[in-house]
Amino acid sequence: MAKHVVIAGGGTAGITVAASLARQVKNSEVDITVIEPSADHYYQPAFTLVGAGTYSLEETRRDVRKLIPPKVNWMRDSVAGFDAENNTLKVGSGATVGYDYLVVCPGLELNWEKIQGAGEALGQNGVSSNYSPAHAEYTWEGIKNLKPGAKALFTQAPLPFKCPGAPQKIAYLAADHLQNKGILKDCELHFLTHAPGMFSVPLFAAELKDVAARYGIHVHFQHNLVAVDGQQKNATFEVAGGDQKGKSVTMDFDILHMTPPQSPPEVIKTSALANEGGFVDLNQNTMQHTRFANVFGLGDAGSTPNSKTAAAVRKQAPIVVKNLLTLINGGELDTGYDGYASCPLTTAYGKVIMAEFCYGGKVTPTFPLDPRKERWSYWWIKTTGLPVFYWNYMLKGYEWFLKHDTDFVEPA
Ligand SMILES: Cc1cc2nc3c(=O)[nH]c(=O)nc-3n(C[C@H](O)[C@H](O)[C@H](O)COP(=O)(O)OP(=O)(O)OC[C@H]3O[C@@H](n4cnc5c(N)ncnc54)[C@H](O)[C@@H]3O)c2cc1C
């Protein structure tokens, strides 16, 4: 009898795994079901470009129906509860779904409620977020209408959040836009981050510090956005560390770009699949669950300590598929996921630093070029190459990649 593989979450990770699996098995061997509530799929890495006015939101969207491969069943519902001991889960309609193998990848939720007033403020009075498809275009509205004398705030939430560079990438694009208009020197830009540094990987942190300084962006470390008053146009931060820890700082603004706090969905946090932090508890190299052998996970909801990016999913998905088939057919699990993630850091229109790294912040470039340098070629990869690859290869289940260099020695 065919084995039933259920995939909980049909976003970047779920569709990639479903498509790759469907390519490699016969229908008589494996039945694949994807449980996904949404009818729309967004290419989230381009949200930064939508906020910067170089991409329309519609270009980032596709119908989920058209992305699910013909051999795969789409159950349009949400997982409402997992019972991993009994190899079943419950969906929103109340039905129970049984499985032989489960892949868990429901991504991260945006916890707007953790910033007082954020939910009401979004989408008006200059308050926006590229993290919300409904408000990414409004980011560009705000940036393009900035006048001399304007003040713009860009915030970064505590970890975890999707894409380690996204909160600051939009600040650089806004600054570059103002520079091109000749009014950057007359505006005040601030980047306020909960983190104690610019970026978790020192090689790139040093470059980003210079980029921010070049634009005259004021950087405030350990500042956590806790409240927004859209009508009064001010934002309140709590100092998260250092001498001023606990102090409250309120700043006014003309535009505010927010990164929301994020967490795995409640249905994961409250299940036996979760680790202490609420993430799907996975072996960081095999992507297999640490307690339930027939369960795998990947993507943003996983516990693996990589940066939460679609690039990471690209390298995790083949390991998940390979190991799932190994469990079915017998053999040794592949321990090959090394924490690879990539973050194309848009430092200007036409310029990107391609940050690629593995577990422990080890720099692992794909191309034999100095990874610290801003390049137009990487801008092309970010804006053209990667979207084409995403829609036509990754989501179609083709596993064609260039290898990243794990022996790279960082320049002194
Ligand atoms: C502003 C922004 C910029 C980014 N920039 C980059 C970048 O430059 N490069 C890069 O590589 N990555 C980037 N990313 C990150 C990238 O988009 C994510 O890491 C990637 O989409 C993660 O895939 P996922 O499948 O884990 O989550 P998602 O793609 O978010 O999919 C999760 C899916 O699970 C579904 N789901 C949720 N709850 C349930 C449930 N209970 N039952 C069933 N289904 C459920 C959701 O509807 C969703 O479709 C960016 C993201 C954002 C928001």
The ligand as an SDF file (V2000), in Angstrom:
LIG
                    3D

 53 58  0  0  0  0  0  0  0  0999 V2000
   10.4100   41.0430    4.1810 C   0  0  0  0  0  0  0  0  0  0  0  0
   11.0380   39.6970    3.9420 C   0  0  0  0  0  0  0  0  0  0  0  0
   12.2290   39.6140    3.2420 C   0  0  0  0  0  0  0  0  0  0  0  0
   12.8430   38.3940    3.0360 C   0  0  0  0  0  0  0  0  0  0  0  0
   13.9870   38.3540    2.3100 N   0  0  0  0  0  0  0  0  0  0  0  0
   14.5760   37.1670    2.0440 C   0  0  0  0  0  0  0  0  0  0  0  0
   15.7300   37.1010    1.2110 C   0  0  0  0  0  0  0  0  0  0  0  0
   16.2230   38.1170    0.7090 O   0  0  0  0  0  0  0  0  0  0  0  0
   16.2800   35.8830    0.9720 N   0  0  0  0  0  0  0  0  0  0  0  0
   15.7500   34.7400    1.4870 C   0  0  0  0  0  0  0  0  0  0  0  0
   16.2700   33.6590    1.2060 O   0  0  0  0  0  0  0  0  0  0  0  0
   14.6600   34.7750    2.2960 N   0  0  0  0  0  0  0  0  0  0  0  0
   14.0510   35.9520    2.5800 C   0  0  0  0  0  0  0  0  0  0  0  0
   12.9210   35.9940    3.3540 N   0  0  0  0  0  0  0  0  0  0  0  0
   12.5350   34.8090    4.1520 C   0  0  0  0  0  0  0  0  0  0  0  0
   11.7610   33.7320    3.3960 C   0  0  0  0  0  0  0  0  0  0  0  0
   10.6640   34.2520    2.7380 O   0  0  0  0  0  0  0  0  0  0  0  0
   11.3360   32.6640    4.4050 C   0  0  0  0  0  0  0  0  0  0  0  0
   12.4520   32.2300    5.1450 O   0  0  0  0  0  0  0  0  0  0  0  0
   10.6930   31.4440    3.7150 C   0  0  0  0  0  0  0  0  0  0  0  0
    9.5310   31.8350    3.0560 O   0  0  0  0  0  0  0  0  0  0  0  0
   10.4000   30.3540    4.7440 C   0  0  0  0  0  0  0  0  0  0  0  0
    9.6480   29.3160    4.2030 O   0  0  0  0  0  0  0  0  0  0  0  0
    8.5920   28.5010    5.0940 P   0  0  0  0  0  0  0  0  0  0  0  0
    7.9490   27.5510    4.1660 O   0  0  0  0  0  0  0  0  0  0  0  0
    9.2380   28.0350    6.3290 O   0  0  0  0  0  0  0  0  0  0  0  0
    7.5510   29.6120    5.5480 O   0  0  0  0  0  0  0  0  0  0  0  0
    6.4670   30.3040    4.6120 P   0  0  0  0  0  0  0  0  0  0  0  0
    6.9750   30.4480    3.2270 O   0  0  0  0  0  0  0  0  0  0  0  0
    6.1020   31.5650    5.3390 O   0  0  0  0  0  0  0  0  0  0  0  0
    5.2540   29.2920    4.5740 O   0  0  0  0  0  0  0  0  0  0  0  0
    4.5770   28.8320    5.7090 C   0  0  0  0  0  0  0  0  0  0  0  0
    3.2140   28.3460    5.2320 C   0  0  0  0  0  0  0  0  0  0  0  0
    2.5790   27.6100    6.2880 O   0  0  0  0  0  0  0  0  0  0  0  0
    1.1990   27.9400    6.2750 C   0  0  0  0  0  0  0  0  0  0  0  0
    0.6570   27.6940    7.6160 N   0  0  0  0  0  0  0  0  0  0  0  0
    0.7530   28.4590    8.7320 C   0  0  0  0  0  0  0  0  0  0  0  0
    0.0970   27.8810    9.7660 N   0  0  0  0  0  0  0  0  0  0  0  0
   -0.4060   26.7160    9.2800 C   0  0  0  0  0  0  0  0  0  0  0  0
   -1.1870   25.6690    9.8570 C   0  0  0  0  0  0  0  0  0  0  0  0
   -1.5940   25.7110   11.1450 N   0  0  0  0  0  0  0  0  0  0  0  0
   -1.5320   24.6230    9.0780 N   0  0  0  0  0  0  0  0  0  0  0  0
   -1.1330   24.5580    7.7700 C   0  0  0  0  0  0  0  0  0  0  0  0
   -0.4070   25.5250    7.1790 N   0  0  0  0  0  0  0  0  0  0  0  0
   -0.0570   26.5830    7.9230 C   0  0  0  0  0  0  0  0  0  0  0  0
    1.1660   29.4070    5.8810 C   0  0  0  0  0  0  0  0  0  0  0  0
   -0.0930   29.7620    5.3320 O   0  0  0  0  0  0  0  0  0  0  0  0
    2.2930   29.5010    4.8610 C   0  0  0  0  0  0  0  0  0  0  0  0
    1.8390   29.3060    3.5400 O   0  0  0  0  0  0  0  0  0  0  0  0
   12.2580   37.2020    3.5470 C   0  0  0  0  0  0  0  0  0  0  0  0
   11.0280   37.2740    4.2190 C   0  0  0  0  0  0  0  0  0  0  0  0
   10.4200   38.5090    4.4120 C   0  0  0  0  0  0  0  0  0  0  0  0
    9.0910   38.5680    5.1190 C   0  0  0  0  0  0  0  0  0  0  0  0
  1  2  1  0
  2  3  1  0
  2 52  2  0
  3  4  2  0
  4  5  1  0
  4 50  1  0
  5  6  2  0
  6  7  1  0
  6 13  1  0
  7  8  2  0
  7  9  1  0
  9 10  1  0
 10 11  2  0
 10 12  1  0
 12 13  2  0
 13 14  1  0
 14 15  1  0
 14 50  1  0
 15 16  1  0
 16 17  1  0
 16 18  1  0
 18 19  1  0
 18 20  1  0
 20 21  1  0
 20 22  1  0
 22 23  1  0
 23 24  1  0
 24 25  2  0
 24 26  1  0
 24 27  1  0
 27 28  1  0
 28 29  2  0
 28 30  1  0
 28 31  1  0
 31 32  1  0
 32 33  1  0
 33 34  1  0
 33 48  1  0
 34 35  1  0
 35 36  1  0
 35 46  1  0
 36 37  1  0
 36 45  1  0
 37 38  2  0
 38 39  1  0
 39 40  1  0
 39 45  2  0
 40 41  1  0
 40 42  2  0
 42 43  1  0
 43 44  2  0
 44 45  1  0
 46 47  1  0
 46 48  1  0
 48 49  1  0
 50 51  2  0
 51 52  1  0
 52 53  1  0
M  END
$$$$
